[in-house]
Amino acid sequence: MSAAGTPRALVIGGAGFIGANSAAHLLGRGWAVSVLDDLSRKGAERNLRWLRSVGLSDFTRLDIRDAGALSRWAERRRKGLKLVLHFAAQVAVTTSVEDPRTDFEVNAWGALNVLEAARRLKEKPLTLFASTNKVYGAMEHVRVVLKGGRYCYVGRPRGVSEAEPLDFHSPYGCSKGAADQYFRDYRRIYGLPTVVFRQSCIYGQHQHGNEDQGWVAHFMKAAQAGRGVTLYGDGRQIRDVLHIDDLLAAFDAALARRSSCAGQVYNIGGGPKNTLSLLDLISWIERRQGRRVRLKRSGWRPGDQRVYVSDIRKAKRELGWEPKIGAADGLERLWAWLRARTLRALKENP
């Protein structure tokens, strides 16, 4: 139970990469923080140990597909609840193709359970959903060309805005897209203050990436361990990358403007100034460690966009937010964090 007058935040999926960073950030700001997670993802238990070391005392192991358990938790712990951050998800396109039913149950059904639990509370918390750029699909109608060894848009120097038509591609795109629209509509129909962040590639500390999700950390981890990586597509595909600390600042900005941003959707990414191709990252790693990275080539994955760059002008205009950590600085921070973690592991298990 939070002390009288102390606001409480509920972080769902709080032992994941974004969730753990968010929970630690809120704890540092003096919030009472509750974390729900089913601990199914690799690295979740490690993140939970770290959260406990920085002050987390309220953790419940819970699967968001269990609507009853989620509602009972919210009803019991509703006092002082001002913020709900929903990050729990099945995160891989490839997994969604192999098992679309589980993908739907976690991403769409689970999100609906979160919304229902929140809307039944007398005092409605700001409820924020981590959506994805995949809701825009492959964007095959947008002209893309190769320039300087990288794909780029033709006639879209600012990237993709929130006005881009939705085109759910892959089971993952469908399940996350459905949740995205449910969150938006719960503001219109039920008055629940919701915000949707359609996030681009987020990277940073406490990310335990793999080839299906968290590719920046995955490439770095593999290189530091001397392993090769699989390059899907031709490696020239571009993403705008955003450091986790800048994402946390966006959450703060939305909370500070709770009334005006409720019901809104924002594209949140590094924007045109922070773009990176897969080959760019491989080159950066090779320069950083002074040796080649072994590459295995594979085909394109379903719904993979040759280019995705967020137009972040709406977030700047309405939230007063924009990234502060450039890609070069952010990559160096993540490389150093991963290296330090590896060295600690070697000392603990020589």
C-alpha positions as CSV (number, residue, x, y, z in Angstrom):
1,M,0.0,0.0,0.0
2,S,1.4,3.4,-0.9
3,A,1.8,6.1,1.8
4,A,-1.0,8.6,2.0
5,G,-0.7,11.2,-0.8
6,T,1.9,9.1,-2.7
7,P,0.8,8.4,-6.3
8,R,0.9,4.8,-7.4
9,A,1.9,3.6,-10.9
10,L,1.1,0.1,-12.2
11,V,3.6,-1.2,-14.8
12,I,2.2,-4.2,-16.6
13,G,5.1,-6.2,-18.2
14,G,7.3,-4.4,-15.7
15,A,10.1,-7.0,-15.8
16,G,10.7,-6.4,-19.5
17,F,13.1,-4.0,-21.0
18,I,10.9,-0.9,-21.3
19,G,8.9,-1.9,-18.2
20,A,11.8,-2.3,-15.9
21,N,13.4,1.0,-17.0
22,S,10.0,2.7,-16.5
23,A,9.5,1.2,-13.1
24,A,13.0,2.2,-11.9
25,H,12.4,5.7,-13.3
26,L,9.2,6.2,-11.4
27,L,10.7,4.8,-8.2
28,G,13.4,7.4,-8.6
29,R,10.8,10.1,-8.8
30,G,9.2,9.1,-5.6
31,W,6.2,7.1,-6.9
32,A,4.9,3.9,-5.3
33,V,5.3,1.4,-8.1
34,S,3.5,-1.9,-8.6
35,V,4.8,-4.4,-11.2
36,L,2.8,-7.2,-12.9
37,D,4.6,-9.7,-15.1
38,D,4.4,-13.4,-16.0
39,L,8.2,-13.6,-16.2
40,S,8.0,-15.5,-19.5
41,R,10.5,-13.6,-21.4
42,K,14.2,-14.2,-21.2
43,G,15.9,-11.8,-18.9
44,A,12.7,-10.9,-17.0
45,E,13.9,-12.5,-13.8
46,R,17.2,-10.7,-14.0
47,N,15.4,-7.4,-14.5
48,L,13.2,-8.1,-11.6
49,R,16.2,-8.7,-9.3
50,W,17.6,-5.4,-10.4
51,L,14.3,-3.6,-9.7
52,R,14.2,-5.1,-6.2
53,S,17.8,-3.8,-5.7
54,V,16.6,-0.2,-6.5
55,G,13.6,-0.3,-4.3
56,L,10.7,-2.3,-5.8
57,S,8.7,-4.0,-3.1
58,D,5.4,-4.7,-4.9
59,F,5.6,-7.4,-7.5
60,T,2.8,-9.9,-8.6
61,R,3.3,-12.7,-11.1
62,L,0.3,-12.5,-13.3
63,D,-0.8,-13.4,-16.8
64,I,-2.8,-10.6,-18.5
65,R,-4.9,-13.2,-20.2
66,D,-6.5,-13.9,-16.9
67,A,-9.1,-11.2,-16.9
68,G,-10.4,-12.1,-13.4
69,A,-7.1,-12.0,-11.7
70,L,-6.3,-8.6,-13.3
71,S,-9.6,-7.1,-12.3
72,R,-9.3,-8.4,-8.7
73,W,-5.7,-7.0,-8.5
74,A,-6.9,-3.5,-9.7
75,E,-9.9,-3.5,-7.3
76,R,-7.8,-4.4,-4.3
77,R,-4.9,-2.0,-5.2
78,R,-6.8,0.9,-6.7
79,K,-6.1,3.5,-3.9
80,G,-3.8,6.2,-5.2
81,L,-3.5,4.6,-8.7
82,K,-2.8,7.5,-11.1
83,L,-0.9,5.8,-13.9
84,V,-1.1,2.5,-15.8
85,L,1.7,1.6,-18.3
86,H,0.9,-1.4,-20.4
87,F,4.0,-3.1,-21.9
88,A,3.1,-6.8,-21.6
89,A,3.1,-8.3,-25.1
90,Q,4.1,-11.1,-27.4
91,V,6.7,-9.1,-29.3
92,A,8.0,-11.1,-32.3
93,V,6.5,-11.1,-35.8
94,T,8.0,-14.5,-36.5
95,T,6.4,-16.0,-33.4
96,S,3.1,-14.5,-34.3
97,V,3.2,-16.3,-37.7
98,E,4.0,-19.6,-36.0
99,D,1.4,-19.2,-33.3
100,P,-1.2,-16.6,-34.2
101,R,-3.7,-17.7,-31.5
102,T,-1.3,-17.1,-28.6
103,D,-0.2,-13.8,-30.2
104,F,-3.8,-12.7,-30.3
105,E,-4.6,-13.8,-26.8
106,V,-1.6,-11.9,-25.3
107,N,-1.7,-8.8,-27.4
108,A,-5.3,-8.2,-28.2
109,W,-7.3,-10.1,-25.5
110,G,-4.7,-9.1,-22.8
111,A,-4.9,-5.4,-23.8
112,L,-8.8,-5.5,-23.5
113,N,-8.5,-7.1,-20.1
114,V,-6.2,-4.2,-19.0
115,L,-8.7,-1.6,-20.4
116,E,-11.6,-3.3,-18.7
117,A,-9.8,-3.4,-15.3
118,A,-8.9,0.3,-15.6
119,R,-12.3,1.6,-16.8
120,R,-14.1,-0.1,-13.8
121,L,-12.1,2.0,-11.3
122,K,-13.9,5.0,-9.8
123,E,-10.9,7.2,-10.3
124,K,-9.6,6.7,-13.8
125,P,-5.8,6.4,-14.1
126,L,-4.0,7.7,-17.2
127,T,-3.5,4.4,-19.1
128,L,-0.7,4.4,-21.7
129,F,-0.2,1.7,-24.3
130,A,3.1,0.8,-26.1
131,S,2.0,0.3,-29.7
132,T,4.3,-0.2,-32.7
133,N,5.1,1.1,-36.1
134,K,4.0,-2.2,-37.4
135,V,0.4,-0.9,-37.4
136,Y,1.3,0.9,-40.6
137,G,2.2,-2.4,-42.4
138,A,4.7,-2.7,-45.1
139,M,3.8,0.7,-46.6
140,E,4.1,-0.7,-50.1
141,H,2.3,2.4,-51.5
142,V,5.2,4.6,-50.5
143,R,8.1,5.0,-52.9
144,V,11.4,3.9,-51.6
145,V,14.8,4.2,-53.3
146,L,18.4,3.2,-52.5
147,K,20.6,6.2,-51.7
148,G,24.1,5.9,-50.3
149,G,23.7,2.2,-49.6
150,R,20.5,2.7,-47.5
151,Y,16.8,2.7,-48.3
152,C,15.0,6.1,-48.0
153,Y,11.6,7.5,-48.6
154,V,10.9,9.6,-51.7
155,G,9.2,12.9,-50.7
156,R,8.9,12.2,-47.0
157,P,11.8,13.9,-45.3
158,R,10.0,14.0,-42.0
159,G,9.0,10.4,-42.0
160,V,5.7,8.8,-41.2
161,S,3.0,10.8,-39.4
162,E,0.0,9.6,-37.3
163,A,-2.2,10.4,-40.4
164,E,-0.7,7.4,-42.3
165,P,-3.4,4.8,-43.1
166,L,-3.3,1.8,-40.8
167,D,-2.5,-1.5,-42.6
168,F,-2.1,-4.4,-40.1
169,H,0.3,-6.9,-41.7
170,S,1.2,-10.2,-40.0
171,P,-0.6,-11.6,-37.0
172,Y,1.6,-9.4,-34.8
173,G,0.5,-6.3,-36.7
174,C,-3.1,-7.3,-36.4
175,S,-3.0,-8.1,-32.6
176,K,-1.1,-4.9,-31.7
177,G,-3.1,-2.9,-34.1
178,A,-6.4,-4.1,-32.6
179,A,-5.1,-3.2,-29.1
180,D,-3.9,0.2,-30.4
181,Q,-7.5,1.0,-31.6
182,Y,-9.2,-0.3,-28.5
183,F,-7.0,2.0,-26.4
184,R,-7.9,4.9,-28.5
185,D,-11.6,4.1,-28.5
186,Y,-11.9,3.6,-24.8
187,R,-11.3,7.4,-24.4
188,R,-14.1,8.2,-26.8
189,I,-16.6,5.6,-25.5
190,Y,-15.9,5.3,-21.8
191,G,-13.9,8.4,-21.0
192,L,-10.8,6.5,-19.8
193,P,-7.8,8.8,-20.3
194,T,-5.7,6.7,-22.7
195,V,-2.6,7.5,-24.7
196,V,-1.1,5.4,-27.5
197,F,2.6,5.6,-28.3
198,R,3.4,4.0,-31.7
199,Q,7.0,3.3,-30.9
200,S,9.9,2.8,-33.3
201,C,13.1,0.9,-32.3
202,I,13.8,1.4,-28.6
203,Y,17.2,0.4,-27.3
204,G,19.3,0.8,-24.2
205,Q,20.3,-0.6,-20.8
206,H,18.5,-3.8,-19.5
207,Q,17.6,-4.9,-23.0
208,H,18.1,-8.6,-23.5
209,G,17.6,-8.6,-27.3
210,N,17.3,-11.5,-29.7
211,E,17.0,-11.7,-33.5
212,D,13.2,-11.3,-33.3
213,Q,13.1,-8.2,-31.1
214,G,15.7,-5.8,-29.8
215,W,18.0,-6.1,-32.7
216,V,20.4,-3.3,-31.6
217,A,21.2,-5.1,-28.4
218,H,21.1,-8.5,-30.1
219,F,23.8,-7.5,-32.6
220,M,26.0,-6.0,-29.9
221,K,25.7,-9.0,-27.6
222,A,26.4,-11.5,-30.3
223,A,29.5,-9.5,-31.4
224,Q,30.9,-9.2,-27.9
225,A,30.4,-12.9,-27.4
226,G,32.2,-13.7,-30.7
227,R,29.0,-15.1,-32.3
228,G,27.7,-14.4,-35.7
229,V,24.3,-12.8,-36.5
230,T,21.6,-13.5,-39.1
231,L,20.9,-10.6,-41.4
232,Y,17.3,-10.7,-42.7
233,G,16.7,-8.9,-45.9
234,D,19.6,-7.1,-47.5
235,G,20.6,-5.1,-44.4
236,R,19.9,-1.8,-46.0
237,Q,16.6,-1.4,-44.3
238,I,16.4,1.8,-42.1
239,R,14.8,2.4,-38.7
240,D,14.8,5.5,-36.5
241,V,16.2,4.4,-33.1
242,L,15.4,5.9,-29.8
243,H,17.3,5.5,-26.5
244,I,15.2,4.3,-23.6
245,D,16.0,7.4,-21.5
246,D,14.4,9.5,-24.2
247,L,11.3,7.3,-24.2
248,L,11.0,7.7,-20.4
249,A,11.1,11.5,-21.0
250,A,8.2,11.1,-23.4
251,F,6.2,9.2,-20.7
252,D,6.9,12.0,-18.3
253,A,5.7,14.6,-20.9
254,A,2.4,12.7,-21.5
255,L,1.8,12.4,-17.7
256,A,2.4,16.2,-17.3
257,R,-0.1,16.9,-20.0
258,R,-2.6,14.2,-19.0
259,S,-5.7,16.3,-19.9
260,S,-4.7,17.5,-23.3
261,C,-3.1,14.3,-24.6
262,A,-5.8,11.9,-23.4
263,G,-7.2,10.0,-26.4
264,Q,-4.3,10.9,-28.6
265,V,-1.9,8.7,-30.6
266,Y,1.8,9.7,-31.0
267,N,4.6,8.3,-33.2
268,I,7.5,8.1,-30.8
269,G,11.0,7.4,-32.2
270,G,14.3,8.9,-32.9
271,G,13.0,10.7,-36.0
272,P,15.0,11.6,-39.1
273,K,18.1,12.7,-37.2
274,N,18.6,9.2,-35.6
275,T,18.3,6.6,-38.4
276,L,20.3,3.4,-38.6
277,S,20.4,0.5,-41.1
278,L,21.3,-3.0,-40.1
279,L,24.5,-2.7,-42.1
280,D,25.3,0.7,-40.4
281,L,25.1,-1.0,-37.0
282,I,27.3,-3.9,-38.2
283,S,29.9,-1.4,-39.4
284,W,29.7,0.6,-36.1
285,I,30.3,-2.6,-34.1
286,E,33.2,-3.7,-36.3
287,R,34.9,-0.3,-35.9
288,R,34.2,-0.4,-32.1
289,Q,35.7,-3.8,-31.5
290,G,38.3,-3.9,-34.3
291,R,37.2,-7.1,-35.9
292,R,34.6,-8.4,-38.4
293,V,31.2,-9.7,-37.4
294,R,30.3,-13.1,-38.9
295,L,27.1,-12.7,-40.9
296,K,24.6,-15.2,-42.1
297,R,22.1,-14.1,-44.7
298,S,18.4,-14.9,-44.8
299,G,15.3,-13.7,-46.6
300,W,12.9,-10.9,-45.8
301,R,10.5,-11.4,-43.0
302,P,6.7,-10.9,-43.3
303,G,5.7,-7.3,-43.2
304,D,9.3,-6.0,-42.9
305,Q,9.4,-2.4,-43.9
306,R,12.4,-1.3,-46.0
307,V,12.2,2.0,-44.3
308,Y,10.4,3.2,-41.2
309,V,11.2,6.7,-39.8
310,S,8.8,8.4,-37.3
311,D,7.5,11.9,-37.9
312,I,7.7,13.1,-34.3
313,R,6.5,16.6,-34.9
314,K,3.1,16.0,-33.2
315,A,4.9,14.8,-30.0
316,K,7.1,17.9,-30.1
317,R,4.2,20.2,-30.7
318,E,1.7,18.7,-28.1
319,L,4.0,17.1,-25.6
320,G,7.0,19.4,-25.8
321,W,9.2,16.4,-26.3
322,E,12.0,15.4,-28.7
323,P,15.0,13.1,-28.4
324,K,18.0,14.4,-26.6
325,I,20.3,11.4,-27.0
326,G,21.8,11.0,-30.5
327,A,22.3,7.6,-32.0
328,A,26.1,7.7,-31.7
329,D,26.0,8.5,-28.0
330,G,23.2,6.0,-27.4
331,L,25.0,3.2,-29.1
332,E,28.1,3.9,-27.1
333,R,26.1,3.8,-23.8
334,L,24.5,0.5,-24.7
335,W,27.8,-1.1,-25.8
336,A,29.4,0.0,-22.5
337,W,26.4,-1.4,-20.4
338,L,26.5,-4.7,-22.2
339,R,30.3,-5.0,-21.8
340,A,30.1,-4.2,-18.1
341,R,27.4,-6.9,-17.7
342,T,29.5,-9.5,-19.5
343,L,32.6,-8.7,-17.3
344,R,30.5,-9.0,-14.1
345,A,29.2,-12.4,-15.3
346,L,32.8,-13.6,-15.9
347,K,33.9,-12.5,-12.5
348,E,30.9,-14.2,-10.8
349,N,31.4,-17.4,-12.9
350,P,35.1,-17.6,-13.8
